[in-house]
């Protein structure tokens, strides 16, 4: 749809009763600015402009866009309130100049699984995670738990863990 204000790029209902349509146009030819126009919507007798909007954005799409917009606004409102509640912490972190580190996820393959034991911190975290499993917590076999604590490789640790599952399957 093209009007004096440009080409239609987005449309949604503007109110909960779905009686108004908010249409966003971009003027590519003159200044590239966006323009918003509101249209009254009567499903029984839509105006010419509304029919043209409905050709590009059917009613279900206008409803979906309305709900998506409100969901996005609600999320922004929650983030804003979080910022207000924790603003001092957030600003202190930003002002500290600390660069956040993003750890790239490693693909799951045998080489990376075996390599976990090469990193003492990661291997320790794996052992902690294993000892939090209900099967391990409830086991009374102290020698087995001790051998898991003393394991020096990922495969050794996982084979010892497998014993608890083998035992529970046979019982």
N, C-alpha and C positions, 0 to 999 in steps of 0.2 A: 504494500500500500504506500502510495506516495501522496503527500499533501504539500501545501505551501511551506510547511516547516521542515520538510525533508521526508526521509524514508522511515517506515515503521521498523523498529529494531526489537521492541519488547512491549508486552502488554500483560496486564493482570487485573483482576478485580481489585477495587480499592477499599471495599468495605465488607463487613461480615454478611450483610444481606445480599451481596452480589448485585447491587443496583447501580453501581458506578464502575466504569472501566478506566483505568489509568494507562494511557498509551505513551510510549517514549519514542520520539522521532529523532533521527540524526540528520542534520543538514550537511550533506557531503559537498554540495556544489558551492556554497557561500563560505561559511566560517567553520564548519565541522562541529558545531555545538549541538548539544542535545536539548530537545524541547519536550516538555510534558504537557499533555492535553488530557482533560477529563471528559468522559462521555457518560450520559445517563443511559442505563441499560434496561430495556423492557423486552424480555424474551418473546412476548407475543407480537410486538410491533417494533422491531429494531430500526433505528434510523439508518440512512445510507452509509454514514461513516462507520457505525457499529457493525453493519453487515460486512463492510470491507475488512474491518479488524477481525471479525469472526472467520473470514476466509483464510487468514494467515494464522490466527490463534483461536481454534475452536473453544467452545465453552469449557470443556474439561481441562484444556490447557490453561485457560485463564484462572480456573479454580486451583489447579496445581501450582501455578506461578504465585498465586495469592498465598497459599499455604507454605510454599518454599520460602517466600519472602518473610513471612511472619516467623517461621522457624529460625531463619537467619538473624532476624532482628532480636528474637528472644535470646539467642546465643550471644550476640553482641552485648545485650543488656547484662547477661550473667558475667561476661568477661569484664565489662565496665565496673560492675559491683565488686568483683574480685579485686580489680585494680584499686578501687577506693578502699577496700578493707585492708589490702596488703601493699598499698602504694609505697610506704616507707621502705619495705623490704625490696620491692621491685626497683625503685629508684636507686637504692643503695647498691644493688647488684649492677645496674646499668652504669652507674657512676664509677664503680670499682674498676672498670676497664677489662674485666676478666672475659676472655673470649670463650663462649660455650664450645665444648668439644662434642662432636658428633661421631659416634663410633659406628663404623660401617659394619653391617651384619655380614657374617661369614656364611658362605653357602654350606648346607649340611651335606657333608661327604665323609668318607672314612678317614681321609687324611686329617681333616679338621677335628673330627671326634677323637682320634688318637692323639692329636696335638694338644688337646686340652691339658694334659698332664705336664706339658712343657712350660705352661704358665702357672706358677704356684697359686696365684690369687684365684684364677679361674677354676683350677682343680679343687681348691678348698671350697669354693662356692658350690661346685658340683657335689662334693661330699656332703656339705650342709643340706643341700636340696634332697639328696638321697636319704639322709638321716631324718628328714621331716616326713617321709612317706609313712603312711599308717602301718604298712606291712613291716617296715623296719622298726618303727617305734614299739609295736606290740610284740616283737620277737624277744624271746627269753634267752636266746643263744648268745651268750657274752663273747665266746671265742670267735664266732662268726662276725659279730660287730667289731671286735678288736682287729680282726684281719681286714675288715673294710677300712678301718681307720688307718691301718698301716700300708694299705695299697699304694703303690708308687706309679701305676700306669692306669690310664683310662680303661683299657680292655680288662685289666685285672679287677678293677673296681666294678665294672659292669658285669663281669662273669660272676663275681661274688653276689652282686645284687640279683642276678638271675636265679641263684640258688633259692632265695626266698620264694620266688614265683614257682619254681619247680616243685618245691616242698608243698606249697599250698595247693598246687594242681593235683598232686598225688594223694592228698588227704581228702 
